[in-house]
Amino acid sequence: MNPSKSQALEGLWQNNPALVQLLGLCPLLAVSQTLVTSFTLGVITLLVLVWANAIISLIQRWLFEDIRLPLQILVIATMVTAADQLMQALFFEMHQRIGLFIALIVTNCTLLARAELFARRNRLGLAIADGFWMGLGFLWVITLLGGIREVLGRGTLLDGLSLLLGPSADHWTLVIHTSPLLIVTLAPGAFLTLGLLVALKNRMDIAHESRQANRVSDPIARRKP
């Protein structure tokens, strides 16, 4: 498998930061009440991860052993601050909803882990690709989690889209049902939903490994007299 496919598979599935590493749980669980807020925070995290990885890869020769961690945190904090300021300037109402959790991206262990384990050891192109695929892995999980919690807990989908696209997007909100499960909108519901997604992923991995083992064993069995 070529490196780009390997990075994509690792970030999106095999070593997904949310489903496998279970990193960034604070924003993952707190912001994922609706699909729109989840998607917004996911995109911000992806962009910060890509830019932080790129800068750390570029300055890797100056990341001396005694100062590398403070410098990496400084780069990540700078990127998060820039993203926060842009969000406040361009999408103020959305920033009012999730602004606190944008600042907490600095403490997201996914960013520091990728900076320490990958970006500072690899060339620019690979570092950017790693940040993109890991960020995209986090993005699809938090968006799916937000969508499930919104449908089950509120009975709607795409609520709040007008905060990104303006008042014209108000009529895009879908009403799925009128019997919401309120527990899904609370912290216990967030943990339960994420736990079910993790369990589903593990089950799919086990089923895939079982199919692969059967494919290998079948030709061997046929060769036996």
N, CA, C and O of each residue as an XYZ file, in Angstrom:
900
protein
N       0.853     -1.197      0.000
C       0.000      0.000      0.000
C       0.888      1.246      0.000
O       1.831      1.335      0.786
N       0.588      2.217     -0.887
C       1.429      3.410     -0.950
C       1.186      4.300      0.268
O       0.147      4.185      0.919
N       2.145      5.199      0.586
C       2.063      5.993      1.817
C       0.801      6.835      1.938
O       0.258      6.964      3.035
N       0.315      7.419      0.827
C      -0.869      8.272      0.910
C      -2.110      7.465      1.292
O      -2.915      7.905      2.112
N      -2.261      6.272      0.688
C      -3.400      5.427      1.049
C      -3.286      4.945      2.484
O      -4.283      4.855      3.200
N      -2.067      4.636      2.899
C      -1.840      4.178      4.269
C      -2.203      5.267      5.265
O      -2.837      4.988      6.283
N      -1.804      6.514      4.982
C      -2.131      7.635      5.864
C      -3.636      7.869      5.918
O      -4.192      8.126      6.986
N      -4.291      7.779      4.765
C      -5.740      7.987      4.722
C      -6.466      6.929      5.547
O      -7.356      7.247      6.336
N      -6.079      5.667      5.356
C      -6.732      4.581      6.080
C      -6.495      4.688      7.579
O      -7.387      4.419      8.384
N      -5.278      5.084      7.941
C      -4.957      5.206      9.361
C      -5.752      6.328     10.015
O      -6.312      6.147     11.096
N      -5.801      7.488      9.362
C      -6.498      8.629      9.947
C      -8.009      8.468      9.976
O      -8.664      8.830     10.954
N      -8.561      7.917      8.889
C     -10.018      7.808      8.789
C     -10.582      6.634      9.579
O     -11.724      6.684     10.036
N      -9.779      5.564      9.743
C     -10.358      4.362     10.339
C      -9.454      3.658     11.355
O      -9.787      3.582     12.538
N      -8.315      3.145     10.891
C      -7.520      2.244     11.725
C      -7.016      2.899     13.013
O      -7.008      2.268     14.070
N      -6.595      4.165     12.925
C      -6.077      4.868     14.101
C      -6.831      6.173     14.293
O      -6.254      7.197     14.660
N      -8.138      6.117     14.038
C      -8.979      7.315     14.125
C      -8.829      7.988     15.498
O      -8.952      7.323     16.527
N      -8.562      9.309     15.519
C      -8.319      9.975     16.806
C      -9.502      9.936     17.765
O      -9.307      9.994     18.979
N     -10.720      9.839     17.248
C     -11.902      9.836     18.111
C     -12.354      8.432     18.480
O     -12.720      8.187     19.630
N     -12.337      7.501     17.523
C     -12.878      6.162     17.766
C     -11.842      5.176     18.306
O     -12.206      4.209     18.975
N     -10.559      5.407     18.027
C      -9.521      4.474     18.456
C      -8.673      5.084     19.570
O      -8.511      4.493     20.638
N      -8.137      6.272     19.307
C      -7.286      6.910     20.312
C      -8.105      7.553     21.432
O      -7.594      7.776     22.530
N      -9.384      7.851     21.149
C     -10.288      8.494     22.117
C      -9.689      9.794     22.653
O      -9.710     10.059     23.855
N      -9.149     10.606     21.719
C      -8.574     11.894     22.076
C      -9.569     13.008     21.748
O     -10.438     12.842     20.892
N      -9.435     14.134     22.431
C     -10.313     15.270     22.180
C     -11.740     15.036     22.611
O     -12.672     15.526     21.972
N     -11.928     14.286     23.698
C     -13.294     13.933     24.107
C     -14.092     15.125     24.621
O     -15.317     15.141     24.499
N     -13.423     16.119     25.192
C     -14.156     17.265     25.738
C     -14.973     17.970     24.657
O     -16.194     18.049     24.790
N     -14.349     18.490     23.584
C     -15.176     19.100     22.526
C     -16.036     18.082     21.793
O     -17.156     18.386     21.382
N     -15.507     16.871     21.631
C     -16.247     15.838     20.906
C     -17.610     15.596     21.539
O     -18.606     15.451     20.830
N     -17.664     15.549     22.869
C     -18.909     15.246     23.560
C     -19.726     16.499     23.862
O     -20.956     16.460     23.843
N     -19.045     17.611     24.140
C     -19.762     18.820     24.563
C     -20.425     19.555     23.400
O     -21.526     20.084     23.549
N     -19.762     19.590     22.243
C     -20.263     20.385     21.118
C     -21.175     19.585     20.209
O     -21.911     20.167     19.413
N     -21.143     18.269     20.307
C     -21.850     17.416     19.341
C     -23.341     17.268     19.634
O     -23.886     16.167     19.557
N     -24.000     18.379     19.971
C     -25.443     18.313     20.201
C     -26.229     18.439     18.908
O     -27.349     17.941     18.802
N     -25.635     19.112     17.920
C     -26.278     19.216     16.603
C     -25.241     18.955     15.516
O     -24.037     19.065     15.747
N     -25.722     18.613     14.345
C     -24.824     18.328     13.230
C     -24.030     19.572     12.835
O     -22.845     19.470     12.518
N     -24.667     20.742     12.851
C     -24.017     21.968     12.376
C     -22.872     22.377     13.308
O     -21.772     22.673     12.842
N     -23.122     22.394     14.620
C     -22.052     22.782     15.543
C     -20.919     21.756     15.522
O     -19.747     22.117     15.625
N     -21.270     20.486     15.389
C     -20.249     19.441     15.318
C     -19.380     19.610     14.079
O     -18.154     19.544     14.156
N     -20.023     19.825     12.943
C     -19.285     19.998     11.692
C     -18.373     21.214     11.765
O     -17.232     21.165     11.306
N     -18.872     22.307     12.342
C     -18.077     23.534     12.435
C     -16.819     23.314     13.256
O     -15.726     23.691     12.833
N     -16.965     22.705     14.431
C     -15.780     22.468     15.270
C     -14.840     21.465     14.611
O     -13.620     21.580     14.736
N     -15.402     20.485     13.911
C     -14.571     19.514     13.212
C     -13.721     20.150     12.133
O     -12.545     19.814     11.988
N     -14.307     21.073     11.367
C     -13.565     21.762     10.308
C     -12.458     22.626     10.905
O     -11.338     22.652     10.393
N     -12.779     23.335     11.993
C     -11.763     24.172     12.650
C     -10.607     23.306     13.144
O      -9.443     23.667     12.969
N     -10.918     22.176     13.753
C      -9.873     21.275     14.248
C      -9.011     20.759     13.099
O      -7.787     20.688     13.217
N      -9.653     20.401     11.990
C      -8.913     19.911     10.819
C      -7.938     20.974     10.312
O      -6.772     20.677     10.050
N      -8.423     22.227     10.173
C      -7.567     23.293      9.647
C      -6.405     23.590     10.593
O      -5.272     23.782     10.152
N      -6.692     23.627     11.889
C      -5.628     23.878     12.869
C      -4.594     22.761     12.819
O      -3.392     23.021     12.880
N      -5.056     21.528     12.709
C      -4.149     20.380     12.667
C      -3.250     20.426     11.432
O      -2.055     20.144     11.523
N      -3.816     20.777     10.291
C      -3.025     20.854      9.055
C      -1.965     21.955      9.165
O      -0.794     21.730      8.859
N      -2.384     23.146      9.605
C      -1.447     24.260      9.679
C      -0.386     24.037     10.756
O       0.784     24.356     10.545
N      -0.777     23.502     11.889
C       0.197     23.231     12.959
C       1.220     22.199     12.504
O       2.419     22.371     12.727
N       0.756     21.133     11.870
C       1.677     20.115     11.353
C       2.645     20.711     10.331
O       3.837     20.404     10.338
N       2.117     21.564      9.455
C       2.955     22.169      8.415
C       4.053     23.035      9.029
O       5.219     22.932      8.647
N       3.677     23.880      9.972
C       4.670     24.786     10.579
C       5.696     24.006     11.379
O       6.890     24.298     11.307
N       5.247     23.016     12.142
C       6.182     22.229     12.956
C       7.140     21.438     12.070
O       8.312     21.276     12.411
N       6.648     20.949     10.941
C       7.533     20.245     10.014
C       8.582     21.195      9.442
O       9.741     20.816      9.273
N       8.173     22.434      9.142
C       9.094     23.410      8.567
C      10.189     23.830      9.547
O      11.319     24.098      9.139
N       9.855     23.887     10.839
C      10.836     24.356     11.831
C      11.465     23.202     12.607
O      12.061     23.419     13.662
N      11.336     21.973     12.092
C      11.789     20.813     12.871
C      13.279     20.873     13.207
O      13.689     20.340     14.238
N      14.097     21.507     12.369
C      15.539     21.558     12.653
C      15.849     22.438     13.863
O      16.920     22.322     14.459
N      14.897     23.331     14.230
C      15.114     24.202     15.389
C      14.386     23.699     16.631
O      14.409     24.356     17.671
N      13.746     22.546     16.529
C      13.031     21.988     17.689
C      14.018     21.165     18.529
O      14.022     19.934     18.485
N      14.834     21.866     19.280
C      15.812     21.181     20.124
C      15.107     20.458     21.263
O      13.995     20.814     21.651
N      15.767     19.445     21.786
C      15.156     18.539     22.764
C      14.546     19.275     23.957
O      13.440     18.952     24.392
N      15.284     20.284     24.492
C      14.766     20.933     25.726
C      13.564     21.830     25.483
O      12.793     22.082     26.409
N      13.381     22.330     24.236
C      12.316     23.312     24.007
C      11.256     22.840     23.021
O      10.352     23.604     22.681
N      11.347     21.605     22.560
C      10.444     21.186     21.491
C       8.974     21.194     21.930
O       8.118     21.653     21.174
N       8.666     20.699     23.127
C       7.267     20.660     23.562
C       6.682     22.059     23.747
O       5.592     22.323     23.242
N       7.376     22.979     24.464
C       6.824     24.343     24.556
C       6.635     25.006     23.191
O       5.654     25.719     22.981
N       7.566     24.778     22.263
C       7.435     25.377     20.934
C       6.257     24.792     20.166
O       5.539     25.516     19.477
N       6.061     23.489     20.284
C       4.931     22.857     19.601
C       3.608     23.372     20.160
O       2.674     23.647     19.406
N       3.532     23.502     21.479
C       2.309     24.032     22.095
C       2.090     25.483     21.677
O       0.954     25.905     21.458
N       3.172     26.243     21.566
C       3.066     27.643     21.125
C       2.520     27.733     19.704
O       1.665     28.570     19.417
N       3.008     26.878     18.824
C       2.513     26.867     17.438
C       1.031     26.510     17.406
O       0.243     27.170     16.728
N       0.654     25.464     18.139
C      -0.749     25.048     18.165
C      -1.632     26.154     18.735
O      -2.700     26.440     18.195
N      -1.182     26.780     19.835
C      -1.964     27.855     20.454
C      -2.122     29.042     19.511
O      -3.179     29.673     19.478
N      -1.078     29.349     18.742
C      -1.152     30.450     17.777
C      -2.182     30.149     16.690
O      -2.975     31.017     16.325
N      -2.170     28.928     16.178
C      -3.133     28.539     15.143
C      -4.571     28.570     15.684
O      -5.491     29.015     14.998
N      -4.747     28.096     16.908
C      -6.089     28.095     17.517
C      -6.571     29.524     17.738
O      -7.737     29.828     17.489
N      -5.685     30.404     18.203
C      -6.055     31.804     18.416
C      -6.460     32.469     17.101
O      -7.434     33.220     17.050
N      -5.702     32.187     16.039
C      -6.051     32.740     14.723
C      -7.417     32.226     14.263
O      -8.234     32.994     13.757
N      -7.661     30.927     14.440
C      -8.954     30.346     14.051
C     -10.086     30.957     14.871
O     -11.160     31.237     14.338
N      -9.851     31.163     16.155
C     -10.861     31.746     17.040
C     -11.206     33.169     16.611
O     -12.378     33.547     16.585
N     -10.180     33.961     16.274
C     -10.409     35.338     15.858
C     -11.166     35.395     14.520
O     -12.064     36.218     14.342
N     -10.794     34.522     13.596
C     -11.496     34.477     12.311
C     -12.953     34.061     12.486
O     -13.855     34.617     11.859
N     -13.160     33.073     13.350
C     -14.527     32.605     13.605
C     -15.367     33.726     14.211
O     -16.531     33.908     13.853
N     -14.766     34.467     15.125
C     -15.492     35.556     15.779
C     -15.815     36.668     14.779
O     -16.867     37.301     14.868
N     -14.915     36.899     13.834
C     -15.133     37.965     12.857
C     -16.138     37.567     11.781
O     -16.945     38.390     11.348
N     -16.092     36.303     11.347
C     -16.904     35.882     10.204
C     -18.242     35.259     10.595
O     -19.244     35.444      9.904
N     -18.254     34.519     11.709
C     -19.470     33.807     12.124
C     -19.696     34.056     13.616
O     -19.560     33.151     14.439
N     -20.039     35.290     13.943
C     -20.095     35.686     15.347
C     -21.121     34.871     16.143
O     -20.840     34.441     17.261
N     -22.301     34.662     15.571
C     -23.351     33.944     16.310
C     -22.949     32.494     16.566
O     -23.215     31.969     17.648
N     -22.315     31.839     15.599
C     -21.821     30.487     15.821
C     -20.710     30.502     16.866
O     -20.609     29.598     17.695
N     -19.883     31.535     16.815
C     -18.818     31.657     17.812
C     -19.391     31.766     19.216
O     -18.800     31.257     20.168
N     -20.545     32.427     19.354
C     -21.196     32.527     20.662
C     -21.563     31.160     21.217
O     -21.579     30.959     22.431
N     -21.860     30.219     20.323
C     -22.256     28.870     20.748
C     -21.070     27.987     21.099
O     -21.105     27.263     22.094
N     -20.028     28.042     20.293
C     -18.942     27.071     20.463
C     -17.587     27.723     20.749
O     -16.556     27.049     20.749
N     -17.595     29.048     20.995
C     -16.332     29.763     21.168
C     -15.453     29.215     22.274
O     -14.234     29.142     22.121
N     -16.059     28.829     23.387
C     -15.281     28.286     24.506
C     -14.528     27.031     24.087
O     -13.393     26.813     24.511
N     -15.154     26.209     23.261
C     -14.549     24.930     22.885
C     -13.525     25.091     21.760
O     -12.687     24.213     21.555
N     -13.590     26.211     21.029
C     -12.522     26.497     20.061
C     -11.216     26.715     20.812
O     -10.172     26.193     20.421
N     -11.281     27.492     21.897
C     -10.076     27.735     22.697
C      -9.518     26.440     23.281
O      -8.306     26.288     23.433
N     -10.410     25.513     23.605
C      -9.964     24.249     24.211
C      -9.308     23.307     23.202
O      -8.773     22.267     23.589
N      -9.343     23.658     21.913
C      -8.642     22.833     20.922
C      -7.159     22.763     21.265
O      -6.492     21.779     20.944
N      -6.640     23.804     21.916
C      -5.225     23.812     22.313
C      -4.902     22.593     23.173
O      -3.806     22.040     23.086
N      -5.855     22.181     23.999
C      -5.612     21.054     24.908
C      -5.958     19.707     24.275
O      -5.836     18.665     24.919
N      -6.390     19.732     23.010
C      -6.731     18.488     22.325
C      -5.443     17.690     22.079
O      -4.563     18.124     21.336
N      -5.354     16.543     22.702
C      -4.124     15.750     22.624
C      -3.823     15.258     21.217
O      -2.686     14.892     20.918
N      -4.838     15.244     20.344
C      -4.594     14.821     18.961
C      -3.547     15.708     18.299
O      -2.651     15.214     17.614
N      -3.663     17.018     18.504
C      -2.753     17.957     17.849
C      -1.321     17.780     18.344
O      -0.388     17.696     17.546
N      -1.152     17.723     19.669
C       0.194     17.572     20.207
C       0.775     16.209     19.861
O       1.974     16.084     19.615
N      -0.076     15.188     19.844
C       0.394     13.840     19.513
C       0.901     13.779     18.076
O       1.957     13.202     17.820
N       0.163     14.366     17.134
C       0.602     14.327     15.736
C       1.841     15.198     15.523
O       2.710     14.870     14.714
N       1.912     16.311     16.259
C       3.099     17.159     16.157
C       4.327     16.425     16.666
O       5.381     16.456     16.030
N       4.197     15.770     17.804
C       5.329     15.105     18.450
C       5.716     13.808     17.732
O       6.900     13.530     17.536
N       4.715     13.020     17.345
C       5.009     11.699     16.790
C       5.265     11.716     15.290
O       5.948     10.836     14.766
N       4.719     12.720     14.594
C       4.825     12.661     13.126
C       5.413     13.924     12.502
O       6.419     13.856     11.795
N       4.793     15.073     12.760
C       5.167     16.286     12.014
C       6.633     16.656     12.202
O       7.290     17.047     11.238
N       7.157     16.543     13.407
C       8.539     16.976     13.650
C       9.566     15.974     13.118
O      10.767     16.243     13.150
N       9.107     14.836     12.637
C      10.025     13.803     12.144
C       9.930     13.605     10.628
O      10.700     12.832     10.058
N       8.989     14.298      9.969
C       8.750     14.035      8.541
C       8.746     15.323      7.727
O       8.620     16.423      8.265
N       8.887     15.154      6.414
C       8.922     16.314      5.524
C       7.532     16.944      5.415
O       6.532     16.372      5.848
N       7.503     18.135      4.826
C       6.301     18.963      4.820
C       5.088     18.260      4.215
O       4.011     18.273      4.810
N       5.247     17.646      3.041
C       4.108     17.021      2.369
C       3.457     15.939      3.206
O       2.232     15.876      3.308
N       4.280     15.081      3.810
C       3.740     14.006      4.650
C       3.080     14.562      5.901
O       2.056     14.044      6.347
N       3.662     15.623      6.473
C       3.091     16.226      7.686
C       1.720     16.829      7.400
O       0.797     16.683      8.201
N       1.586     17.506      6.258
C       0.293     18.089      5.882
C      -0.734     16.987      5.639
O      -1.877     17.088      6.084
N      -0.318     15.927      4.924
C      -1.231     14.811      4.654
C      -1.675     14.151      5.959
O      -2.845     13.801      6.111
N      -0.749     13.982      6.895
C      -1.100     13.391      8.184
C      -2.111     14.257      8.919
O      -3.097     13.749      9.453
N      -1.870     15.562      8.947
C      -2.810     16.458      9.608
C      -4.181     16.436      8.959
O      -5.205     16.466      9.641
N      -4.191     16.383      7.619
C      -5.475     16.372      6.902
C      -6.265     15.113      7.206
O      -7.447     15.192      7.539
N      -5.628     13.945      7.098
C      -6.374     12.698      7.272
C      -6.787     12.480      8.722
O      -7.884     11.987      8.985
N      -5.914     12.845      9.671
C      -6.300     12.734     11.081
C      -7.428     13.710     11.405
O      -8.369     13.371     12.122
N      -7.321     14.932     10.866
C      -8.386     15.911     11.074
C      -9.692     15.491     10.446
O     -10.763     15.685     11.022
N      -9.598     14.902      9.238
C     -10.809     14.427      8.568
C     -11.426     13.261      9.329
O     -12.649     13.129      9.381
N     -10.582     12.411      9.922
C     -11.095     11.318     10.754
C     -11.871     11.836     11.941
O     -12.931     11.309     12.278
N     -11.337     12.886     12.588
C     -12.050     13.512     13.712
C     -13.327     14.186     13.221
O     -14.361     14.128     13.885
N     -13.249     14.829     12.047
C     -14.405     15.557     11.511
C     -15.585     14.639     11.231
O     -16.716     14.960     11.596
N     -15.339     13.493     10.584
C     -16.495     12.652     10.233
C     -17.123     12.017     11.463
O     -18.332     11.790     11.501
N     -16.300     11.730     12.473
C     -16.863     11.130     13.688
C     -17.702     12.144     14.461
O     -18.820     11.837     14.874
N     -17.166     13.355     14.658
C     -17.915     14.350     15.432
C     -19.176     14.792     14.682
O     -20.192     15.101     15.305
N     -19.113     14.821     13.334
C     -20.300     15.192     12.557
C     -21.368     14.099     12.648
O     -22.548     14.394     12.832
N     -20.955     12.855     12.519
C     -21.900     11.739     12.653
C     -22.507     11.708     14.051
O     -23.714     11.521     14.209
N     -21.668     11.890     15.055
C     -22.150     11.897     16.441
C     -23.155     13.023     16.652
O     -24.196     12.820     17.276
N     -22.846     14.208     16.133
C     -23.766     15.337     16.263
C     -25.079     15.096     15.539
O     -26.146     15.446     16.043
N     -25.001     14.488     14.338
C     -26.211     14.198     13.591
C     -27.113     13.201     14.306
O     -28.329     13.385     14.367
N     -26.509     12.139     14.847
C     -27.288     11.131     15.571
C     -27.937     11.737     16.808
O     -29.117     11.507     17.072
N     -27.160     12.518     17.570
C     -27.707     13.121     18.794
C     -28.796     14.138     18.488
O     -29.759     14.264     19.244
N     -28.649     14.863     17.383
C     -29.677     15.847     17.030
C     -30.973     15.155     16.619
O     -32.056     15.559     17.043
N     -30.864     14.114     15.794
C     -32.062     13.408     15.334
C     -32.778     12.734     16.501
O     -33.997     12.843     16.629
N     -32.020     12.036     17.353
C     -32.648     11.315     18.462
C     -33.081     12.247     19.590
O     -34.145     12.058     20.180
N     -32.262     13.248     19.889
C     -32.517     14.092     21.056
C     -33.385     15.305     20.799
O     -34.008     15.831     21.721
N     -33.432     15.759     19.547
C     -34.219     16.951     19.229
C     -35.292     16.689     18.174
O     -36.262     17.440     18.067
N     -35.113     15.627     17.402
C     -36.072     15.327     16.345
C     -35.861     16.152     15.093
O     -36.718     16.168     14.209
N     -34.712     16.850     15.001
C     -34.443     17.690     13.835
C     -33.097     17.324     13.211
O     -32.346     16.509     13.748
N     -32.812     17.941     12.074
C     -31.514     17.798     11.430
C     -31.204     19.115     10.724
O     -32.081     19.720     10.108
N     -29.961     19.546     10.820
C     -29.477     20.815     10.241
C     -30.030     22.031     10.965
O     -30.098     23.113     10.380
N     -30.424     21.881     12.216
C     -30.850     23.038     13.003
C     -29.642     23.949     13.238
O     -28.557     23.472     13.571
N     -29.830     25.246     13.065
C     -28.748     26.201     13.281
C     -27.888     26.458     12.055
O     -26.865     27.136     12.145
N     -28.294     25.923     10.910
C     -27.503     26.137      9.697
C     -27.469     27.613      9.307
O     -26.539     28.064      8.637
N     -28.480     28.358      9.727
C     -28.520     29.791      9.420
C     -27.375     30.553     10.084
O     -27.017     31.645      9.641
N     -26.796     29.980     11.151
C     -25.659     30.639     11.811
C     -24.431     30.657     10.913
O     -23.525     31.468     11.105
N     -24.403     29.754      9.925
C     -23.278     29.714      8.985
C     -23.635     30.329      7.637
O     -22.816     31.010      7.020
N     -24.867     30.083      7.183
C     -25.243     30.476      5.824
C     -26.218     31.646      5.772
O     -26.609     32.080      4.688
N     -26.610     32.159      6.931
C     -27.533     33.285      6.952
C     -28.994     32.858      7.085
O     -29.304     31.668      7.035
N     -29.900     33.845      7.257
C     -31.325     33.558      7.496
C     -31.991     32.725      6.407
O     -32.976     32.038      6.674
N     -31.468     32.777      5.186
C     -32.087     32.026      4.091
C     -32.022     30.515      4.311
O     -32.762     29.762      3.678
N     -31.131     30.068      5.212
C     -30.982     28.633      5.464
C     -31.912     28.136      6.560
O     -31.876     26.954      6.903
N     -32.747     29.014      7.119
C     -33.664     28.602      8.193
C     -34.598     27.493      7.742
O     -34.888     26.574      8.507
N     -35.073     27.574      6.499
C     -36.055     26.596      6.028
C     -35.419     25.262      5.647
O     -36.120     24.338      5.235
N     -34.100     25.155      5.782
C     -33.425     23.899      5.475
C     -33.472     22.920      6.647
O     -33.122     21.749      6.499
N     -33.904     23.401      7.803
C     -33.988     22.514      8.961
C     -35.059     21.452      8.740
O     -36.198     21.768      8.393
N     -34.683     20.187      8.944
C     -35.616     19.081      8.750
C     -36.184     18.641     10.088
O     -35.440     18.472     11.054
N     -37.490     18.456     10.154
C     -38.131     17.906     11.351
C     -38.359     16.420     11.096
O     -39.167     16.041     10.249
N     -37.635     15.583     11.844
C     -37.672     14.132     11.610
C     -38.810     13.487     12.400
O     -39.553     12.660     11.871
N     -38.937     13.873     13.667
C     -40.015     13.319     14.505
C     -40.295     14.291     15.640
O     -39.569     15.268     15.822
N     -41.338     14.025     16.395
C     -41.746     14.935     17.479
C     -41.708     14.248     18.839
O     -42.365     14.698     19.778
N     -40.947     13.164     18.954
C     -40.825     12.464     20.237
C     -39.343     12.317     20.608
O     -38.808     11.209     20.583
N     -38.680     13.428     20.950
C     -37.234     13.376     21.201
C     -36.878     12.619     22.479
O     -37.640     12.612     23.446
N     -35.708     11.981     22.464
C     -35.146     11.334     23.653
C     -34.208     12.333     24.311
O     -33.070     12.499     23.873
N     -34.679     12.999     25.359
C     -33.920     14.106     25.930
C     -32.576     13.672     26.492
O     -31.640     14.470     26.525
N     -32.460     12.418     26.935
C     -31.198     11.970     27.522
C     -30.052     12.038     26.510
O     -28.890     12.204     26.883
N     -30.394     11.909     25.226
C     -29.344     11.925     24.202
C     -28.682     13.298     24.110
O     -27.528     13.399     23.695
N     -29.397     14.352     24.492
C     -28.828     15.699     24.432
C     -27.944     15.996     25.644
O     -27.234     17.001     25.658
N     -27.983     15.137     26.653
C     -27.199     15.358     27.874
C     -25.876     14.603     27.804
O     -25.648     13.797     26.901
N     -25.001     14.885     28.785
C     -23.670     14.251     28.796
C     -23.730     12.719     28.794
O     -22.979     12.091     28.048
N     -24.614     12.088     29.617
C     -24.684     10.616     29.562
C     -25.043     10.095     28.173
O     -24.510      9.078     27.730
N     -25.946     10.794     27.487
C     -26.326     10.386     26.143
C     -25.172     10.508     25.163
O     -25.030      9.695     24.249
N     -24.336     11.546     25.364
C     -23.167     11.715     24.501
C     -22.196     10.550     24.682
O     -21.690     10.000     23.704
N     -21.937     10.177     25.940
C     -21.036      9.050     26.216
C     -21.600      7.751     25.651
O     -20.866      6.958     25.062
N     -22.904      7.531     25.830
C     -23.525      6.298     25.330
C     -23.452      6.218     23.807
O     -23.131      5.170     23.247
N     -23.753      7.334     23.141
C     -23.733      7.333     21.671
C     -22.330      7.090     21.147
O     -22.136      6.307     20.217
N     -21.340      7.768     21.748
C     -19.961      7.551     21.319
C     -19.534      6.111     21.590
O     -18.855      5.495     20.769
N     -19.935      5.574     22.751
C     -19.596      4.186     23.075
C     -20.173      3.210     22.069
O     -19.520      2.231     21.705
N     -21.398      3.470     21.613
C     -22.015      2.601     20.603
C     -21.275      2.693     19.263
O     -21.115      1.689     18.569
N     -20.828      3.890     18.909
C     -20.052      4.044     17.666
C     -18.719      3.303     17.755
O     -18.297      2.659     16.794
N     -18.058      3.395     18.909
C     -16.792      2.679     19.107
C     -17.030      1.168     19.020
O     -16.258      0.448     18.387
N     -18.111      0.693     19.666
C     -18.426     -0.734     19.634
C     -18.736     -1.205     18.212
O     -18.325     -2.294     17.809
N     -19.468     -0.374     17.450
C     -19.789     -0.722     16.065
C     -18.522     -0.808     15.217
O     -18.375     -1.716     14.399
N     -17.608      0.142     15.418
C     -16.346      0.115     14.677
C     -15.538     -1.141     15.004
O     -14.999     -1.793     14.109
N     -15.460     -1.475     16.299
C     -14.728     -2.678     16.702
C     -15.364     -3.938     16.118
O     -14.663     -4.854     15.688
N     -16.693     -3.975     16.106
C     -17.391     -5.136     15.544
C     -17.107     -5.278     14.057
O     -16.902     -6.387     13.563
N     -17.094     -4.169     13.352
C     -16.804     -4.201     11.917
C     -15.366     -4.649     11.662
O     -15.100     -5.372     10.703
N     -14.439     -4.220     12.521
C     -13.037     -4.644     12.378
C     -12.895     -6.147     12.590
O     -12.179     -6.823     11.851
N     -13.586     -6.662     13.610
C     -13.526     -8.100     13.890
C     -14.106     -8.907     12.722
O     -13.544     -9.925     12.321
N     -15.229     -8.441     12.187
C     -15.856     -9.137     11.052
C     -14.935     -9.113      9.836
O     -14.830    -10.103      9.110
N     -14.268     -7.979      9.616
C     -13.346     -7.873      8.471
C     -12.155     -8.822      8.639
O     -11.759     -9.506      7.694
N     -11.591     -8.856      9.848
C     -10.463     -9.752     10.106
C     -10.870    -11.215      9.939
O     -10.092    -12.031      9.446
N     -12.091    -11.538     10.351
C     -12.588    -12.906     10.212
C     -12.719    -13.291      8.734
O     -12.349    -14.399      8.346
N     -13.244    -12.379      7.915
C     -13.364    -12.647      6.474
C     -11.994    -12.822      5.835
O     -11.800    -13.695      4.989
N     -11.030    -11.972      6.253
C      -9.677    -12.082      5.704
C      -9.052    -13.422      6.070
O      -8.391    -14.048      5.241
N      -9.258    -13.865      7.314
C      -8.704    -15.145      7.749
C      -9.321    -16.300      6.968
O      -8.628    -17.256      6.621
N     -10.621    -16.215      6.692
C     -11.294    -17.271      5.916
C     -10.779    -17.336      4.493
O     -10.641    -18.423      3.932
N     -10.487    -16.162      3.890
C      -9.966    -16.139      2.523
C      -8.593    -16.787      2.452
O      -8.260    -17.453      1.472
N      -7.791    -16.588      3.508
C      -6.451    -17.180      3.531
C      -6.521    -18.683      3.757
O      -5.772    -19.444      3.144
N      -7.434    -19.117      4.649
C      -7.502    -20.535      5.017
C      -8.160    -21.406      3.943
O      -7.848    -22.592      3.841
N      -9.069    -20.831      3.137
C      -9.770    -21.622      2.116
C      -8.830    -22.251      1.086
O      -8.929    -23.454      0.844
N      -7.916    -21.483      0.465
C      -7.007    -22.120     -0.498
C      -6.126    -23.189      0.125
O      -5.822    -24.194     -0.519
N      -5.708    -22.984      1.379
C      -4.881    -23.975      2.070
C      -5.652    -25.263      2.270
O      -5.122    -26.359      2.088
N      -6.937    -25.110      2.654
C      -7.768    -26.299      2.880
C      -7.999    -27.070      1.583
O      -8.082    -28.298      1.600
N      -8.104    -26.355      0.452
C      -8.353    -27.023     -0.820
C      -7.145    -27.824     -1.299
O      -7.294    -28.817     -2.011
N      -5.956    -27.391     -0.906
C      -4.750    -28.078     -1.348
C      -4.523    -29.393     -0.617
O      -3.799    -30.260     -1.107
N      -5.139    -29.547      0.556
C      -4.936    -30.779      1.320
C      -5.621    -31.949      0.635
O      -6.741    -31.795      0.148
N      -4.980    -33.124      0.581
C      -5.591    -34.311     -0.071
C      -6.794    -34.798      0.705
O      -7.429    -35.776      0.311
